[in-house]
Each structure stands twice: as structure tokens, then as C-alpha cells.
Amino acid sequence: MLIRPTINDPMTSSCCGPRPGANDAPDIDADDLARMCKALGHPARVRLLRHLADYGDCYFGKLTDVLPLAASTISQHVTILKEAGLIEGASDDKRVCYCVNKERLAQLKQAIGLL
């Protein structure tokens, strides 16, 4: 993996050398990283993830209010995001709560930062 430091990066040991800690592998492997990136490969899923991240706490509203898509289409997008571990969902008898998996999103950010 090639690390390209920026000129103003305080973590850069030299203009061409790796940053300290750059070889520290995140808690995800290449297949897992690819699964998360693929989950973010559709604008609707990016919008859903952004909405849930902006909302902060568990979102109990209808996701059809977030995107102008059929409920079945949104359900497919949610399933992909859940399988990638980027969002979580819990349900009771009457409603479903969706929220961002903050730890998983942090892992994604860390892994992307190492590219």
C-alpha cells in the first residue's frame, strides 16, 4: 500500500516516508472494506447513511419520508447497509429503529485514510 503524505501533514516523518502508525492495520480486512465501499456505491444508500448520521440517535421515522423511493427499494438498500455493518436496526411490535454503527463508520474512515 502506498501512502502519499501531504506537505502540511504533521504526521509525516519525511516528504516521502510513511506516517507513524501508517502500517497499523484497521480492524477490517480488504474484503470487509470492499463490502463497505460497495454498500456506499449507490447514491440512495449514501443519502440514507447521511440522514441517519445527521439524525444522531435512533431514527424511528419512515425511511420513505427520507427518499422518494418505494418502500421495497428502500428495504433493499437498508439490507445492503446492514450487511456491510454500517447501520443497525432494531424493531418492536410497532416500529423499527435505525441508527449508524459509529464504530464501524470509524473503521471505514480509518481504512480509507490509510489508502
N, C-alpha and C positions, 0 to 999 in steps of 0.2 A: 504494500500500500504506500502510495506516495503522498507525503504531507507537504503542502505548499504554504509556508507561513507568510503572513503579510508583513510589510515593513514595520508597521507600528505595533505588532503583536508583542506584548511584554513577555509572553511565554516563549519567545523564540530565542534559542541559545546562539544561533548564528543565522545569517541570511539563508543558508541552505540546509541547516541542520534541523532535526526534528525537535518538536516542542517537548519539554519534560512531560512525561506521562502519556505521550502520544502512542506508545506501544501498549498501554493498558487497554485490554480488550473490554468492550462493554459486556453486559450480561446477556447479550444476544449473539447468535451466530449469523452467518451470511444468509442462510435460508430464512431465518426469522426476520432479518432486516428486509429481505426481498418481499416477504409476505406483507410486512407493514407498508412498504413503499407501494406495492401493488394495490393495497387497500386504499391508498391515497391517490390512486391513479384515475379517479373519476371525480369530476367537479362536484357532483351531488354529495359524495362521501366527504369531501373536503369541507363543504358547506355545513354538513351535519356535525362534523367534528368541531368546527369553529363555533357553531351555535352552542353546542354543549360545553365547550371550553369557556366561552364568554358567559354562559349562564352560571357556571361555577358549581352550584350544588346539583343534586339530582333533579332532573327535568321530568316533571310529571305530565307535561302537556302533550298534545298530539303532534307528532313529527310531520304530519301532513299540513300543519299550520306553518311549518318552517320552510318546506319546499313544495312547489306546485306539482307534485307527482302523485301517482296513485299509491294508496296505502301498501299494496303488494310490492310495488317497486321500491318504496322506502324500506319495507321489511327486508328485501334482498340486500339493500345497501347496508342496513344495520347489521345483518348477519355477517357480512364480509368484514365490517369494522370490529365486530365482536370476536370473530375468529382470529383476527390479527391481534386481538388483545387491546385495541385502542380505546374501546368503550366497554362499559359494563351495563347490564340491565338486570333489574330485579322486578318481580311482579307479585302482586297480591291478587285477591279475587276481582278487584275492580279497576286496577290501573297498573301501569308499568313505569318504572323509574329508570331513566338513562343518565349516565354520567361518564365523564372522561376518566380513563385509567391514568392518573397523573404519573405514576411510577413508570408505566410503560411508555408514555409520551416522553418522559425524561430520558429513558433508554434510547428511544429513537433519535432524539436531539443529540445525545452524546455520540451515537454511532455515526450520524450524518456529519457531525463536527470532525470526526476522525478521517473522513474521506478526503 
